[in-house]
Structures are given as C-alpha cells and as structure tokens.
Amino acid sequence: MRNLIETFIDVGSGLILSTLIQLLIFPFFDLHPTVWESFNIAIIFTVISMIRSWIWRTIFTRRRINDNRNRRLQGIR
C-alpha cells in the first residue's frame, strides 16, 4: 500500500509540475495553451512515460530472471 501511495504522489506531483512548466515555457515558443490544454498535454506525456517505464522494467526483470536461471543451470552442470 505504501508503494501505491508513493507512486500516486510521484506521478501526481510530476503531472502538476509539468503543467506549470508548460505554462511558463511555452510562451517562449509563441505557444499559449490554456491551463486545461496544458494539463491535457501533461496527461498524455505522463501516460506515455508510465508505459515506457513499465516496458523497461519488464525487459530488465525478464533479463534478470533469465540471468539467474542461466547461472543456476551452469551450476548444475
């Protein structure tokens, strides 16, 4: 449960921070989104980031499992 709360705080604070950064930075590029548009853009990037993290975590977990399995098999031989 603690990991879930930490994840919500992490993702939620990132969402708020990215929305604020967009509101501050975009005008330098002559982009003037509303707060709601910036929030929606931040949600899109947040979802993409979460999917990317999940994919990498899955790849490294599978690699670690395969490495451990190979080490055990080599020890048996």
N, CA and C of each residue as an Amber inpcrd file, in Angstrom:
protein
   231
   0.8330000  -1.1970000   0.0000000   0.0000000   0.0000000   0.0000000
   0.8720000   1.2530000   0.0000000   2.0040000   1.1830000   0.7130000
   2.8940000   2.3430000   0.7850000   3.4630000   2.6900000  -0.6000000
   3.8330000   1.6510000  -1.3810000   4.3450000   1.8830000  -2.7290000
   3.2990000   2.5460000  -3.6170000   2.0490000   2.1550000  -3.4420000
   0.9590000   2.7390000  -4.2300000   0.8080000   4.2220000  -3.9150000
   0.8450000   4.5690000  -2.6390000   0.7320000   5.9750000  -2.2300000
   1.9170000   6.7680000  -2.7660000   3.1230000   6.2100000  -2.6480000
   4.3170000   6.8930000  -3.1590000   4.2230000   7.0960000  -4.6690000
   3.6920000   6.1030000  -5.3800000   3.5350000   6.2140000  -6.8290000
   2.5510000   7.3160000  -7.1850000   1.4270000   7.3870000  -6.4790000
   0.4400000   8.4480000  -6.7410000   1.0350000   9.8260000  -6.4670000
   1.8080000   9.9510000  -5.3970000   2.4430000  11.2330000  -5.0860000
   3.4660000  11.5860000  -6.1660000   4.2530000  10.6100000  -6.5800000
   5.2660000  10.8280000  -7.6090000   4.6200000  11.2550000  -8.9270000
   3.6620000  10.4850000  -9.4060000   3.0210000  10.7750000 -10.6880000
   2.1960000  12.0620000 -10.6000000   1.4820000  12.2350000  -9.5090000
   0.6580000  13.4380000  -9.3420000   1.4830000  14.7130000  -9.2970000
   2.5970000  14.6700000  -8.5580000   3.4480000  15.8570000  -8.4930000
   4.1080000  16.1220000  -9.8420000   4.4620000  15.0650000 -10.5640000
   5.0230000  15.2360000 -11.9030000   4.0280000  15.8510000 -12.8650000
   2.7770000  15.4430000 -12.7450000   1.7110000  15.9870000 -13.5890000
   1.5200000  17.4790000 -13.3240000   1.4700000  17.8500000 -12.0670000
   1.3090000  19.2620000 -11.7040000   2.5270000  20.0700000 -12.1450000
   3.7140000  19.5360000 -11.8870000   4.9430000  20.2270000 -12.2550000
   5.0440000  20.4230000 -13.7690000   4.7280000  19.3920000 -14.5310000
   4.8270000  19.5230000 -15.9870000   3.8060000  20.5210000 -16.5290000
   2.6280000  20.5730000 -15.9270000   1.6290000  21.5640000 -16.3400000
   2.1460000  22.9790000 -16.0800000   2.7010000  23.1970000 -14.9030000
   3.2400000  24.5290000 -14.5730000   4.4130000  24.8970000 -15.4770000
   5.2880000  23.9460000 -15.7490000   6.4330000  24.2150000 -16.6210000
   5.9560000  24.5990000 -18.0170000   4.9540000  23.8890000 -18.5110000
   4.4180000  24.2240000 -19.8310000   3.8690000  25.6480000 -19.8540000
   3.1420000  26.0200000 -18.8100000   2.5690000  27.3640000 -18.7650000
   3.6560000  28.4310000 -18.7320000   4.8100000  28.1070000 -18.1560000
   5.9110000  29.0640000 -18.0790000   6.7930000  29.0600000 -19.3330000
   7.0170000  27.8950000 -19.9170000   7.9650000  27.7470000 -21.0230000
   7.3290000  27.9510000 -22.3970000   6.1290000  27.4530000 -22.6020000
   5.5130000  27.5110000 -23.9250000   5.4500000  28.9180000 -24.5170000
   5.1560000  29.9550000 -23.7310000   5.1180000  31.3010000 -24.3300000
   6.4390000  31.7270000 -24.9780000   7.5700000  31.1860000 -24.5200000
   8.8470000  31.4960000 -25.1600000   8.9100000  30.9630000 -26.5900000
   8.0610000  29.9790000 -26.8910000   7.9920000  29.4020000 -28.2290000
   6.7370000  29.8660000 -28.9630000   6.1550000  30.9430000 -28.4700000
   4.9390000  31.5490000 -29.0290000   3.7600000  30.5700000 -29.0210000
   3.7240000  29.7360000 -27.9920000   2.6020000  28.8310000 -27.7620000
   1.8840000  29.3080000 -26.5050000   0.5780000  29.4120000 -26.5750000
  -0.1770000  29.9640000 -25.4550000  -1.3810000  29.0750000 -25.1060000
  -1.0850000  27.8750000 -24.5700000  -2.1850000  26.9770000 -24.2020000
  -2.8790000  27.4640000 -22.9250000  -4.1240000  27.0690000 -22.8050000
  -4.8440000  27.3430000 -21.5560000  -4.3380000  26.3670000 -20.4960000
  -4.7290000  26.6000000 -19.2690000  -4.3430000  25.6900000 -18.1870000
  -4.8840000  24.2910000 -18.4810000  -6.1120000  24.2140000 -18.9480000
  -6.7290000  22.9270000 -19.2530000  -5.9820000  22.2150000 -20.3860000
  -5.5840000  22.9470000 -21.4280000  -4.8250000  22.3460000 -22.5260000
  -3.4620000  21.8560000 -22.0350000  -2.8080000  22.6450000 -21.2140000
  -1.5150000  22.2310000 -20.6560000  -1.6660000  20.9850000 -19.7990000
  -2.7350000  20.9220000 -19.0240000  -2.9960000  19.7510000 -18.1830000
  -3.2060000  18.5080000 -19.0550000  -3.9660000  18.6510000 -20.1250000
  -4.2040000  17.5160000 -21.0270000  -2.9140000  17.0560000 -21.7110000
  -2.0840000  17.9990000 -22.1200000  -0.7920000  17.6480000 -22.7080000
   0.0480000  16.8920000 -21.6760000   0.0520000  17.3780000 -20.4500000
   0.8160000  16.7290000 -19.3830000   0.3070000  15.3100000 -19.1270000
  -0.9930000  15.1130000 -19.1910000  -1.5620000  13.7650000 -19.0050000
  -1.0580000  12.8290000 -20.0980000  -1.0470000  13.3050000 -21.3430000
  -0.5700000  12.4720000 -22.4510000   0.8720000  12.0410000 -22.2050000
   1.7310000  12.9970000 -21.8510000   3.1300000  12.6590000 -21.6040000
   3.2930000  11.7820000 -20.3670000   2.4560000  11.9620000 -19.3710000
   2.5170000  11.1380000 -18.1680000   2.1730000   9.6890000 -18.4890000
   1.1200000   9.4950000 -19.2640000   0.7160000   8.1340000 -19.6490000
   1.8130000   7.4730000 -20.4760000   2.3710000   8.2130000 -21.4340000
   3.4510000   7.6700000 -22.2580000   4.6480000   7.3110000 -21.3790000
   4.9760000   8.1580000 -20.4330000   6.0930000   7.9020000 -19.5260000
   5.8500000   6.6630000 -18.6760000   4.6360000   6.4930000 -18.1910000
   4.3090000   5.3230000 -17.3790000   4.4310000   4.0420000 -18.2020000
   3.9590000   4.0810000 -19.4440000   4.0610000   2.9130000 -20.3230000
   5.5270000   2.6050000 -20.6140000   6.3050000   3.6470000 -20.9120000
   7.7380000   3.4710000 -21.1730000   8.4310000   2.8420000 -19.9690000
   8.1480000   3.3400000 -18.7780000   8.7510000   2.7890000 -17.5620000
   8.3640000   1.3350000 -17.3620000   7.1120000   1.0090000 -17.6090000
   6.6430000  -0.3640000 -17.4470000   7.3620000  -1.2980000 -18.4240000
   7.5180000  -0.8510000 -19.6730000   8.1980000  -1.6680000 -20.6790000
   9.6380000  -1.9310000 -20.2640000  10.3790000  -0.8830000 -19.8690000
  11.7740000  -1.0640000 -19.4600000  11.8850000  -1.9390000 -18.2210000
  10.9910000  -1.7430000 -17.2500000  11.0250000  -2.5570000 -16.0390000
  10.7920000  -4.0270000 -16.3880000   9.8530000  -4.2770000 -17.3070000
   9.5620000  -5.6400000 -17.7360000  10.7620000  -6.2650000 -18.4280000
  11.4040000  -5.5190000 -19.3140000  12.5790000  -6.0260000 -20.0280000
  13.6890000  -6.3840000 -19.0440000  13.9920000  -5.4800000 -18.1130000
  15.0840000  -5.7470000 -17.1730000  14.7320000  -6.8590000 -16.1870000
  13.4780000  -6.9620000 -15.7890000  13.0700000  -8.0520000 -14.8970000
  13.2220000  -9.3960000 -15.6010000  12.7740000  -9.4780000 -16.8410000
  12.9140000 -10.7300000 -17.5990000  14.3820000 -11.0800000 -17.8030000
  15.1880000 -10.0720000 -18.0720000  16.6210000 -10.3190000 -18.2620000
  17.2530000 -10.8470000 -16.9730000  16.8830000 -10.2420000 -15.8460000
  17.4170000 -10.6840000 -14.5530000  16.9830000 -12.1200000 -14.2530000
  15.7170000 -12.4340000 -14.5490000  15.2140000 -13.7970000 -14.3180000
  15.9670000 -14.7910000 -15.1950000  16.1760000 -14.4260000 -16.4710000
  16.9080000 -15.3210000 -17.3780000  18.3600000 -15.4880000 -16.9390000
  18.9930000 -14.3970000 -16.4840000  20.3760000 -14.4900000 -15.9990000
  20.4610000 -15.4160000 -14.7970000  19.5320000 -15.2900000 -13.8570000
  19.5220000 -16.1510000 -12.6730000  19.2950000 -17.6110000 -13.0600000
  18.3990000 -17.8310000 -14.0080000  18.1080000 -19.1920000 -14.4680000
  19.3560000 -19.7940000 -15.1270000  20.0420000 -18.9930000 -15.9310000
  21.2540000 -19.4970000 -16.6000000  22.3560000 -19.7900000 -15.5890000
  22.4830000 -18.9710000 -14.5530000  23.5030000 -19.2110000 -13.5290000
  23.2270000 -20.5190000 -12.7830000  21.9470000 -20.7570000 -12.4720000
  21.5750000 -21.9990000 -11.7900000  21.8720000 -23.2070000 -12.6610000
  21.5360000 -23.1030000 -13.9590000  21.7910000 -24.2230000 -14.8700000
  23.2730000 -24.4780000 -15.0270000  24.0830000 -23.4420000 -15.0490000
  25.5340000 -23.6290000 -15.1790000  26.1070000 -24.2630000 -13.9110000
  25.5270000 -23.9390000 -12.7870000  25.9860000 -24.5250000 -11.5230000
  25.6540000 -25.9960000 -11.4260000  24.5880000 -26.4180000 -12.0730000
  24.1710000 -27.8110000 -12.0470000  25.0870000 -28.6580000 -12.9210000
  25.5540000 -28.0990000 -14.0180000  26.3840000 -28.8610000 -14.9660000
  27.6930000 -29.1950000 -14.4050000
